[in-house]
Amino acid sequence: MRITFFIILFFPIFLFSQVEKAYPNGKTKIVFDTLNFMIDGDFKFFYPNGNLKAKGQFYKNHKTGIWEFYSSNGKLLLERNYVNNFNFKSEENIPDLKVADYEYWHINDYDISYTDIFLTLISNNNINKDFFENDLLLNEIKKYVSSKKSVTYNDDKFTNKIDFIPDENLKEIKNFAFKEIVFYDVKHRIINRRVLGIMPVEIKENDITPLFSIYEPSFREFLNNDIILNKIYNNQYYGEVIKIYDKDSNASNFEIISPSFTNENISWFDIKKPFDLEAFYLEKEVNNNLRMTIEPELYVNPIDSLNIINRKEYIQKYKFN
């Protein structure tokens, strides 16, 4: 993967980059623009023969405007006009998504073709700075855990409730971990990425220790801060993947879960650099949209998920305790 950075020095500072990934034959597979750690600008996806597979525009991690999807011989198969990732017009027979602000729609299990669950480390950078300025996210979490509506846990599966969070545990929090889920919604033909939980964490020499966890849907109902709501709901944040969950894992306590880079049910698919994860799911959404257009009965493909039988070993940067 090639990432080219362009820095324009004036106030404010904007960080532009172009992400490009290639097929084994060296031909370009996917290329898109980014701005301040969000996908922003042109997007193009190519077939191995060099023909265009899909093209469109992004604005702050959301698709916008006209998107076109092509066959391998260059025939236009599908066109969509996006307002954002959840709202588009097309000739497809797809029900409209009617959701209120910051609310997700109900999804049935049989409308999901695959699911991935993982943890991302949220640190202070250009895209995440709103979380950290004046301790905005931390202060909202403090309000939540001190309220009568709060429920907190000492595990990442939201099963072991705890009643009291010592205030000293919240004084010097500089990082958070988001537990996230990604799935392809067959009914609405889109990929959806949602935050399931938020964990304040401590990092010492690359060891990550969560203090507690809160269930994001409950936290979202409590929140009255549009900055945080908008960033989380619209995926306008950037996180480094620190753990991919094995679908068969029953681990629940913080003390016994850790990222297993050698687990034969987990493949990292080179999810190691900025925007690797985003590029992975962009590819899968395009491929699924084309499958649903050509042969809807063949939309399920095991390689769409990070969790497949494909053993890989990588040097572990963080240890999640």
N, C-alpha and C positions, 0 to 999 in steps of 0.2 A: 504494500500500500504506500502511496506517495502522498504526503501532505506538504503543500507549499504555503508558507506564511508571508503575508504582506502587512507591514505595520506602517500606518500613516500617523506621523507625530504632529498632532495639534490637539487642542483641548475641545471636546473630550477625545480620549484615545480610543480608536476602533481597531480591533484585531480581525483582519480578513484572512481566510485561508481557502484553499481548494483541495478537497479530498478526492483521491483517485485510487481505485483498486483495479487489478488486472486479472485476466484469466491466466491459466498455466502457459498458454501459448504467447503471452506477453501483450495481447490485445486488450484495450481498455474495456473493463466490465461496467464500472459505475463511476460517475464523477459528479460532484456537487460542490456548491459554494457554502461557506460558513461565515458568520459574523459574530464575534464575541461569544464563541462556543455554542451558537445556535445555527441550525441549517437555515440559510437565508440567501436566496438567489437561484441560479439555474441548477436543474437536476437532469441528468441524462443516464440512461441505462441501455447497454448494448448487448446484442447476441454475440456468441463466440465468433460468428462469421463477420463481425464488424457492423452489421445492420443495427439500426436503432430499435430498441425494445420499448422504451417509454421516455417521455420528456415532459417537463413542467417547471413550475416555479414554487419556491418556498418563501414564507415570511415568518420569521421567528418560530421555527419548528413546525409550522403549519403549511399544508399545501394551499395554494391560491391560484385562481385563474384557470385557464384551459390546460388540461393534461391530456396527452395522447398516448395510446398503447398500440403497438404494432406486432404483426406476425414476423417470423424470421425472414420471410421474403419481402418485407417492406409494406405489407397491406395494413392499412389503418383498421383496427378491430374495435376500438373503444375510445370514446371521448367523454371526459367529465369536466364540468366547470365548478371548481371548488371555491367555497367561501372560507372554509377551514377544514381540518381533517374530518370533522363529523357532519359537514353540511356541503353537499354537492348536488348538481343536476346532471342527469344523463338519460340516455334512452333505455337503460336497464330497468328491469322490473324489480325495483328495490324500495321497500317501505321507508318513508322519511323518518329520520330520528328527531323526535320531539322531546327535548329535555330542557329543564329549567337551568338557570345559571348554576354552574358548579355541581350539577347532579349528573350521575351516570345513568345510563339506561339499563333496564333489566336484560340479562343475557341468559338463555337456556343452555344447558350443557351440550345438547345436540346441535347447537348453532356455533360451537367452537371446534375448529379443526385441529388446533394444537395450543399448548400453553407452556410458557416459560416463566419461572419465578426466580428472582435473583436479588442480591443486595448491591446497592451502589453507595459509594462513599461521597458525601456532599461536603466539599471544602470551599473555602472562600476564594472565589475567582470572579472574573468579569460578569459571568451570567448569574452566579449564585450570590453576588454581593448584597442583594436586597435582603436575603435571609440573615445576613450577619451585621449589617449596619444597625448600630444601636441595639444589637442583640435582638432583632425583631422576632425571629422564629423562636429563639430561646424564651423570650418574655411571654410570647403567646402560649408556649408549652407550659410555662410556670402558671399562667392564669388557668389553663385547662386542668392541670393536675391538682390545683388547689380548689377547684370548683366541685360542687356536689354531683355534677354530671360526669365527672371524669372516671375512667377506668384505665388502670395501668397494669402492666404485666412484667414478669421477669423472664420471659421467653419470647421468641420471635414468631411463635404460632398463635399467640394471644389466647393461651389456655390457662396459665398460672397467674391469677390476679394477685396484686399486692396493694396494700391499703395506704402506705405512707412512703413519700419520697423525701428523704432528708434534703434540706435546702442546700447544704454544703456540696451535695452531688451535682448541683446545677450552677455553681459559681463560675467555673472556668471551662465551660464547654466551647470548643472551637470547631467541632465537626459533628456531622450527623450521618446516620445510615438510613437509607430508604429501602424498605422491602417493596419490590415492584413485581407486577405481573404483566405479561404481554400475551395477547391471543389474537387470532384471526377470527373475526365475526363473519361467519358465512352468510347470515341473513342480510346484513347490511354491507357486506363485502369491503370491510376495512380492518386494518390492524388497530388495536386499542392498547395503550400502555397506561396502567393505573398504579398509583402508589397505594399499597396496602397498609404499611406501617411506618412509623418514624421512631428512630432510636437515637438519643444523644449518646455519643461515644467518646471514649478517651483513647488516645494513640500514644504509645510509648515504644520507641524503637520498632515501629511497624507492627506492633501487637495492638489489635483493636479490641477494646472492651466496652460493650454496651452497658449503660447504667440501668435502663429500663426501656420498655417499648409502649407505644400508644397506637391504637387502631385508627388508621387515618380516616375512614368514613365517620367515626364518632367525633374525632377531632374536627373534621370539616363542618359537621353540623354545629359545633360550638363556636367555630371561628367567625369573626366579623371583620376580618382584615382582607381587603380585596387584593392587596399585593401578594400575600402568601397564597390565597385561594387561586388567583390567576396563574401564578407560577407553577403550582403543583398540578392543578387540573389540566392546564394546557401544556404540561411537560416543558416548561420554559426554565429548565435547570440543566446542569450537567453533572453527572456522577460517574466515578470510576468503578467498574465492576469488581467486587471483592469476593463474591460468592455466587455460584449457581446452584440452585437446589436440585438434588436428585429427587425425582418424582416419587421414588419408593422410600425416601428417608422418613423415619419417624422421630428424628431428633427434635427436641423442643427446648431444653434448657440452654441458656447461653453457654454454660460451662462445657457442654458436650458437643456443640456444633462448631465446625471449623471448615474452611474451604478445602475441598479435596481435589487437588489438581490432577490426581492420578486415578480417581474413581472411574471405572470403565463405563459408567452410565452417563458421564459428563464429558462433553467436548467443548473446548474453549473457542474453536473456530477463529483463532487469532484475535480474540477480543482483548487486545492488550494496549491499543493506542487510542488517542482521541478519535471519536466518531466511528470506531469499529462496530460497536453495538448498533448505532443508528443506521450504518450502511447495511448491516446484516438484515435488519428488519425492513428497510426500504426495499431491498431485493426480494424479500419474501412476500411483501404486500403486492408488488408488481406481478410476481409470478403467480400468486393466487388469483389476482384479478383477471389475468389472462386465462388461467385454467377455468375459472368460473364462466368466462365468456365463451370459450371453445368447447370444453367438455366438463360441465358442472359436476358430474359424478366422480371426476378424478381429482377433486381439489385437495384431498388429503395426501400429503407427502411427508414422510418421516424426516427428511433432511431440512424441513422448515423449522424444526425445533433445535435449540441448543442441546437438548437432552436426547442423544442417540447413542447407540453402542459404537463408540469410536474412541478408543483410549489414546490420550495424548498427555504428555508430561511437560510442564513448564515450571520455571523457577517461581516460587511463590514470593510476592513482594510483601503482602500483608498476611498476618495470622489473625483470624477472627476468633476471639476467645469466647 
